[in-house]
Amino acid sequence: MASTSTRAPVGLSSVTRDGIGASPRRPDGTLKVTGEFAYSSDMWMEDMLWGATLRSPHPHAEILGIDVSGALRLPGVYAVLTHEDVPGEKRYGLEYRDQPVLAFGKVRYKGEPVAIVAADHPETARRALERIKVDYRVLEPVSDARRAALDPDCPLVHEEGSLPLHEEHNQRGNRVRYQPIRTGAFADGASVEEVRALADVVVTGEYEVGMQDQAFLGPESGLAVPAEDGGVDLYIATQWLHVDQRQIAPCLGLPADKVRLTLAGVGGAFGAREDLSMQIHACMLALHTGKPVKFVYNREESFFGHVHRHPATMRYEHGAKRDGTLVYATMEIVLDGGAYASATPAVVGVASSLGIGPYEVPHVSVDAYGVYTTNPPCGAMRGFGAVQACFGYESQMDRLAAELGMDPVDLRIKNAVSQGSRIITGQEIDMPMPMAEMLRRAREMPLPPDRSSLPAPSDPRTLPGGVANTSHGEGIVRGIGYGVGLKNLCFSEGFDDYSTARVRLEVVGGEPAVTVHTAAAEVGQGLVTVKGQIARTELGVERVTILPSDTRVGSAGSSSASRQSYMTGGAVKTACEAVRERVFALVRERGLVEDGHPDALLSLSGGKVVSAAEGVLISLADLLGGEAIEETREYHHRPTQMLDPSRGQGSSHTQFGMCVHRAVVDVDVELGLVKVVALDAVQDVGKVMHPQQLAGQIQGASAQGLGLALMEEIQVHDGVIRNPSFTDYLIPTILDTPPMRIDVLEHPDPHAPYGLRGAGEPPTLSSTPAIVAAVRNATGRPLTHAPVRPEDIVGIDPPQG
Amino acid sequence: MNEETHEIRLRVNGVPRAATVPARRLLSDCLRHDLGLTGTHVGCEHGVCGACTVLLDGRPVRSCLMFAVGADGHEVTTVEGLAAADGTPHPVQRAFRECHGLQCGFCTPGFLTVVAAFLEENPEPTEEQAREAIGGNLCRCTGYVNIVRAVLRAAELRRAAGRDPQAGDPAPRGPVRRQRP
């Protein structure tokens, strides 16, 4: 991870500091360590009201009537609103407009918002909720996603004709999207039996991935303030201000310019803030009461207030030649989207197109289903669609290696994709993809020392179970496993998820200063730092101010799909280039260079205009004087295509990223406890923009994958979440998290700004299968469910119910 | 709501403060809502995540698990009170910033208060001790690697600043009892 070092131009003592490749401190770091950083939950206005949400107690029920009179009579209550009070469109949605602002007709998941209250105190608001009477006729829940996908007799979650149909997604019945992919002989209509005959060795497997929660630390919250023009200002923690605005305004019956959003401090996101939570509710109450309204969910409500990672069931079959060459693969995946579509169509698009992973396979058949059920809605979470598939295909690769008697890394190298390969959609990987090299590097990383060589090998703190003191070394077996994940980066399938940046260069107090304004959501990843680095590099000015993100500037797209360094980074770079051209034009205008002097010989550095031939020409302060140069630019990635609905062909992805993990675990085979001893990663990021922040992304993503491998699952039974708290839904603490070594490669992607690749998601894919593989290696158990449960390791049936 | 309330007096970040609260008002809500100190964050309301940790007479407590009336007559230090009176950041604040020990930052105040108290007890921790010290705090962003680094770096900065009481520094024991003007 060498930092970019450029030679100082002639006549300058140093280059501009803290540009790309360096590790400057994050601009919000000081406020975050002093406690002054204003998160959405910290917003406060003296006359504000507190909002609260009445949620459905049933996963599936008809609403017969709602009586709010008791709540309205409670002193301190200012408003109680139901679906009848929604001023505009009654439904919203990221991709399909299928989700009621407040339930009408029926409720489709436990926790669905039915009514909202504004009161002078949060406790008054909560008491008011208890006084709202809703009559329900309970309906049978639709809990089985496989049945929803495949059984035509399964009851419908959304009544026939109630939704606009999306034919491009084969939407029908409970299917939100069905995406088949057929290549090779399968595309010509061959049956599995026919293709199977081509292989020497066949392995099949069924795998499950549980419902994971993003578990950001700062629960949903926001403050809506009514404005004098009849509009509303919303201060909100979200991932994409403009997609919120696009969904909120029609429901309020307002034009977009009357719904103005400002990003409040975001306490983590990981996909959970891509959908709306209380945004429309807060605005409705603010407009209704004429007072500011604040909502803050607590942790339990947060589990009902955002979408989760789609649980998946997968059936795989792989066939190979005796030497390990893959011949064919089939995959069926059912993704439980829950009550509303959210990002399910995109999740199906990713899970299908990347369904067999980064391997060359001539004959492939994939059937991917995303379905409606009356389970909690599922949508975006880091690595969506690809995380589930990766657990399946990597488990299959290990199973195949065992069947062939081959080393699992050698089997992967033998079938690895590389630049020029085509994935199963026919799309060429037209950027470096050094998978074989990455696998070799992962294998060659030093292993942690054997237990026997530790200073205190029987110290329970170093063992599975930790201070619970469950073992002093007896029954402990070590295992090693590998995982590789292929991830699409930026939005896919025809989305033009452009980003916009406004950059201003002016002289402030005798010094050149740059202001960068975008609507991009800083959710912790460090985009604020990267935007500043790009501006410094492009404009040679160290003093850069990043303005708060709001809707006064054009859309930046979502802080998801690992896309912001690429897209908003690209927008900032392009806007800076436009500013720079105007600086150079000014230089020519002032006669500082001859007319024909090419721009290529000019640069900005250290606050000066520099000519490659003549050194420093003039300082920016002198050149600009009182003039400010401001440019706004949109950045678009190259166009992508929808997968065709019958064979799933098309160049649907913008960019590919990859991470390889090697996990080392110690397993207490008697108690089913696991300690991850090492979790090392090799990732190609194209270009390291900020080494320190990159490490934070890779390690954070790896830890979330560790959670999915061993700890994290929302327990849903008959549509009811059984563990909506941090006492029952466990995420890794430091004692669960091993040291994580990182090996970063920089093979530039010629299509991307600076050659960079989105880096936040790929490690979330590969760490889960690597850890589970390591536990299999230690125990010999099949372990087909992520997360692995103690009973799976010990080999007893899980408790029923 | 006609509910019996109690007058409480406490020192918060060195400043005498008073509040009128019902007996069941949580210390976290009292700090955030009654006293306007929103640096103390509430992540789980169950005492699990540690984001709401403050120092009570120098010892870390989960302010979401404690009633405000229980803090009557005591000294509370929140993240806002970690810096010195002249604004000089506490070594843990410097170290977390320097080592990129935070991303979204929501969990950070809890880590900072815990680590500040820990370094008072153990000014020269090993890496293993540093890991154990923060075993009760959840972070969802970082994977903890940079946080461990920050704890060790904070110890280093602290020693360099000569604040280590064992090195003869006259600073009072107990993490942060600096007076605020």
Interface residues (C-beta under 8 A of the other chain):
Chain A: S23 R25 R26 D28 G29 T30 K32 V33 T34 G35 E36 F37 A38 Y39 S41 D42 W44 G76 H121 E123 T124 Q214 A215 F216 L217 G218 P219 G265 V266 G267 G268 A269 F270 N298 R299 R461 V523 G524 Q525 G526 Q692 Q693 A695 G696 I698 Q699 G700 A701 S702 A703 Q704 S725 F726 T727 I731 T733 I734 L735 T737 P739 M740
Chain B: M1 R32 G36 L37 T38 G39 T40 H41 V42 G43 C44 E45 H46 V48 C49 A51 T78 V79 E80 L82 A83 P89 V92 Q93 R94 F96 R97 E98 C99 H100 L102 Q103 C104 G105 F106 C107 T108 P109 L112 E128 R131 E132 I134 G135 G136 N137 L138 C139 R140 C141 T142 G143 Y144 V145 N146 I147 V148
